[in-house]
Amino acid sequence: MLAAAPPGLPWWRVVRADGSLARGEEQRRRLAAEGTPMRDGRVLMAAARLPAEALSVLTADRI
């Protein structure tokens, strides 16, 4: 799926549903640099997830 993504897509932000990383150390480094909350090599999904209000605004802007 990501192979067909447009150039410039922040691929490192795509993680598994359980917060584990699919792309290893480079992904972990980039997420850490952005301040993504992590524990034991996994993204803390509850803390990192966008609030529903932000998602609805983003969706509304694209309609």
Backbone hydrogen bonds, N-H to C=O, Kabsch-Sander energy under -0.5 kcal/mol:
donor,donor_aa,acceptor,acceptor_aa,energy
4,A,1,M,-1.1
5,A,2,L,-1.5
9,L,6,P,-1.6
11,W,9,L,-2.3
13,R,10,P,-2.1
14,V,11,W,-1.8
15,V,13,R,-0.8
16,R,20,S,-2.3
19,G,16,R,-2.4
21,L,41,G,-0.6
27,Q,23,R,-0.6
28,R,24,G,-2.2
29,R,25,E,-2.8
30,R,26,E,-2.1
31,L,27,Q,-2.5
32,A,28,R,-2.5
33,A,29,R,-2.2
34,E,30,R,-1.3
35,G,32,A,-1.3
36,T,31,L,-2.5
39,R,42,R,-2.5
42,R,39,R,-1.7
43,V,19,G,-2.9
44,L,37,P,-2.7
45,M,43,V,-1.4
47,A,44,L,-0.7
48,A,44,L,-2.1
49,R,45,M,-2.1
54,A,51,P,-0.7
55,L,51,P,-1.7
56,S,52,A,-2.3
57,V,53,E,-1.7
58,L,54,A,-2.2
59,T,55,L,-2.4
60,A,56,S,-2.4
61,D,57,V,-1.9
62,R,58,L,-0.6
62,R,59,T,-1.0
63,I,60,A,-1.0
